[in-house]
Amino acid sequence: MSNLVSGQRYQTTSDITASWVGSPEDDLVLSWGPPQNSHMMNNGSKMIGYQYSWLTNGSRSEEWGYVPDYALCEQRFLVEGGVITRWYSSGDCPKRPKGAKLIPASTPVPRPTL
C-alpha cells in the first residue's frame, strides 16, 4: 500500500472522499454522476449518497477456485448552500481505489465527519 523508499503512500477511499469538502455539489455530480440517493433536510441542507459493489478477492477468483466475494462501498456527502461540508465513507470501501495517486506517507488518513 505504500512506497517506503520514496516516503509516499497511495490515496485511500477516505482521502478521495474527504478531498471533496469545500467543492460545489455540481462539481461532484459532474465527476461521479448523479447520486443514487439524496435527501433534503428541514434546514435546507442535503444529504447525497453513492454506493457500488466491488470484488474483494480478485477478478479471477473463480478461475482460482474461490467463490467471488463482494463488498458494498457507501459514500455520503452533506451539502450546505450548494457546497460539500461533510463526508462519510463506509469501512467496506476499497483501501486503494482505482486511480489512487501517491501522496506523502506523512499525510494522515482522514476520518469521516458524518
SVG drawing of the C-alpha trace seen along z (x, -y; Angstrom):
<svg xmlns="http://www.w3.org/2000/svg" viewBox="-38 -29 52 53">
<polyline fill="none" stroke="black" stroke-width="0.4" points="0.0,0.0 2.9,-2.4 6.3,-3.0 8.6,-3.4 11.6,-4.2 10.1,-7.3 8.1,-8.2 4.8,-8.0 1.5,-6.1 -1.4,-5.6 -4.6,-7.6 -7.3,-5.7 -11.1,-6.0 -11.2,-8.2 -8.6,-10.6 -10.5,-10.9 -13.9,-11.3 -12.6,-13.9 -11.0,-15.9 -14.4,-16.9 -15.1,-19.1 -15.3,-22.7 -16.2,-21.8 -19.5,-22.6 -22.0,-19.8 -22.3,-20.3 -18.6,-19.5 -19.0,-16.2 -22.1,-15.3 -20.2,-16.1 -17.3,-13.9 -19.1,-11.0 -22.5,-11.2 -25.9,-11.6 -26.1,-10.2 -28.0,-7.0 -29.9,-8.7 -30.5,-12.1 -32.5,-13.6 -33.4,-17.3 -33.1,-18.2 -35.5,-20.6 -32.7,-23.1 -32.2,-23.3 -29.1,-21.2 -29.0,-18.0 -27.5,-14.5 -26.4,-12.7 -25.1,-9.2 -23.2,-6.9 -22.8,-3.2 -21.2,-0.4 -20.2,3.2 -16.6,4.3 -15.0,7.7 -12.7,8.1 -10.9,11.3 -9.7,10.6 -11.3,10.6 -10.0,14.1 -11.3,15.7 -13.5,18.3 -10.5,19.4 -8.6,20.0 -11.4,21.9 -12.7,19.2 -16.2,18.0 -16.3,14.4 -16.7,12.1 -18.2,8.7 -18.4,5.7 -20.6,2.7 -18.9,-0.7 -21.1,-3.6 -20.1,-7.3 -22.2,-10.1 -21.9,-13.9 -23.6,-16.7 -24.3,-19.7 -24.9,-23.1 -25.6,-26.1 -24.5,-24.0 -21.1,-23.2 -19.9,-19.9 -19.2,-20.3 -19.0,-16.8 -18.4,-13.3 -18.7,-9.6 -17.1,-6.5 -18.0,-3.0 -15.4,-0.6 -16.2,1.7 -14.8,-0.6 -11.5,0.4 -8.4,-0.7 -6.7,-1.6 -9.4,-2.6 -8.9,-2.8 -7.0,-5.9 -5.4,-6.4 -2.3,-8.6 0.8,-8.6 0.8,-11.2 3.3,-11.9 3.3,-9.0 3.1,-11.5 -0.4,-12.6 -2.8,-11.2 -5.8,-9.2 -8.8,-11.4 -11.6,-10.3 -15.3,-10.6 -17.0,-13.8 -20.6,-12.5"/>
</svg>
